[in-house]
Amino acid sequence: MLAAMPDSAPSPLSAGGVSPRSGGDACPGTLRLHRADDGALARVRIPGGVLSADRADALLAVADRFGDGELHLTSRGNVQLRGLDARCGGELAGLLTAAGLLPSAAHERARNIVASPLAGLDGSPALGPWLTGLDGLVCGSAAAASLSGRFLFALDDGRGDVDALGADVTLIAEGDSCLLRIGAGDEVFRIPAGDGPRAALLAAEAFLRAARDSGAWRVKDLPDDVRAELVHAIGSAAGDPVHRPRPRTAKTPDPGAVTGPHGNATATATATSATATTATAAAAATTTAICVDVPLGQLTPAQWRLLTDTARRYGNELRLTPWRGVVVPGPFDEGGAAEALRALAAAGLIATPESPWTGVGACIGHPGCAKALSDVRAEAGAAVGPVGRLPVYWSGCERRCGHPHGEWIDVVVTPGGHRISHVRGERRDPPATVRNDPAALAAAVAAARA
């Protein structure tokens, strides 16, 4: 496949500069701040959601220095800083660059990469080489600097969690090969696993060529015939397509301990087959990580500091999930995992699936957003009740910024009241509207989630 597709050119802007496609795409970044009612907003791309403890410290430092001190997780595993002084952009970018969080000014909004957050932790394949490889290739491509801030790459470890997000280019691990999906279609192409990152970049560059006439920002925005031609062109180089329907709903990591095999345990399995069996059984019970969810995706400085300190004591890494959670890789001993989860729960994070906050999300709402018709975060908190079967997302206006994918309950504020509907992928059930009655609203949301 790679021999049949044109190589990308090295970027002359990798060390700095601005994207050549600077008009029309309003997605915020760290060089282009977004003006909100509570101050300027910066979105820091965190490819794969993966942060070292030192880089997490750097994010907290800039949030405290320039903004309101809090860190907001996005539906792509990125971090938003709010309440910024609109004049801080240059100094903010300089500090993020020094911390390694802004490797290429030209590509700062193109580094949208989500990855399965439990990859390599529970017996699934690790995705680190794909992640670092793809990020480096994107930052080295002159063409990729023109990708919209909306364009999304996904790296899936085979469980289908981020494949369900409908990214523009998805790589799915499968043994010694991988599957390449373009857009949200049900056809994939099998390629060697080692070729995955470059194939993903070349597919993105092919999209840019296909989008020249339409100005589309994402694969789904292409005219139908152009999108079909794009998939066909990539497929003609990759080989025959494989029918693999995209998962419609992601199975998100449950809050709590993550168990799986660990290298230190399996490495002891060298003496006899009986010893190997014992070591394998011990490895299977190893706590390899812990996972917490974040109420409404909003972290206080104390919560962020506790997460960072926990990471530094164990695996020195945080993984921010596309569902506004955080995975802390270990390994942990049994007592250490329980102690860490208790501390994080005491700090207000969601450490068990039984938390009433599980599955509850909301946009920033009023007063942070001028378009929001109400303070949906306060309303979501007031309506929290028994854990629902389905996630719910509260939106202050019809834009539904940050909404989930798959199956979920949609609560939108309208001038006539709160409109509640059941979303099933691309389909939406007839809505019901509740007017100015908080108790009735809470009951209606609970019934819809049941």
Beta strands, then each sheet from edge to edge (+ up, - down):
strand 1: 34-36
strand 2: 39-44
strand 3: 50-52
strand 4: 71-73
strand 5: 79-84
strand 6: 113-115
strand 7: 153-156
strand 8: 169-174
strand 9: 177-182
strand 10: 187-192
strand 11: 241-243
strand 12: 256-259
strand 13: 287-293
strand 14: 298-299
strand 15: 317-320
strand 16: 325-332
strand 17: 360-362
strand 18: 392-395
strand 19: 407-414
strand 20: 417-424
strand 21: 427-428
strand 22: 432-434
sheet 1: 1+ 2- 5+ 4- 14+
sheet 2: 3+ 15- 16+ 13- 12+
sheet 3: 6+ 7+ 8+ 9- 10+ 11-
sheet 4: 17+ 18+ 19+ 20- 21+
sheet 5: 17+ 18+ 19+ 20- 22+
end
